[in-house]
Amino acid sequence: MEDAKDKIRKYIMPLSELVLKARMNYEIWWELIGQNRKKNLPILNNNKYFWSSTIAAHYDSLVISLFKLYDKDDKSYNLRKVKNIALQNNYLSKKDGLSLNSEFEKAVVIWEKIRIIRHNQTAHKSAKLDLKKTYKQADIIYDQFKELIDISINIIKLIYGNTHNCDIIFSVSALHDIQNVLDKLKQ
């Protein structure tokens, strides 16, 4: 029979992959639409249909990945379930339990905003709300995508560190790759 620590390990691994996927999609999306957009505009305009599709794909994947991390569905892997297992089995000290709950509260506030975007623009297309109105309803800013990724990494590290006495390293990044691609296209 699977014990609680085994269950946490079983859940944490796909959730770690999901948060890495979200982070890499965020890095690519933000490099293309964020503060470096003006610098990259000549390249983006050369193949505008390709780049607009690329930007949309990374954005959609980012939103869906972040949604899945905190999905309320009991049949899916999600951080809600892992948090509950860790707390119910007293795997965290009182201090770490309070820290976990605090991080989780911050995450859920942002996740609710992501849920609005997912339900109205990404997984479904609202007939009533366009993207601008969806963002207004969600009351989200771009920095909150990154904030939710960082909080999620902290939650995973906190739970896994306390239950398995080791750390998970989140060192994979796509930022250098997208910058290399854009630099090569400038030549």
Secondary structure as UniProt FT lines:
FT   HELIX           4..33
FT   TURN            35..36
FT   HELIX           37..46
FT   HELIX           48..69
FT   TURN            74..75
FT   HELIX           79..88
FT   TURN            89..90
FT   HELIX           94..117
FT   HELIX           118..122
FT   HELIX           131..138
FT   HELIX           143..164
FT   HELIX           175..186
//
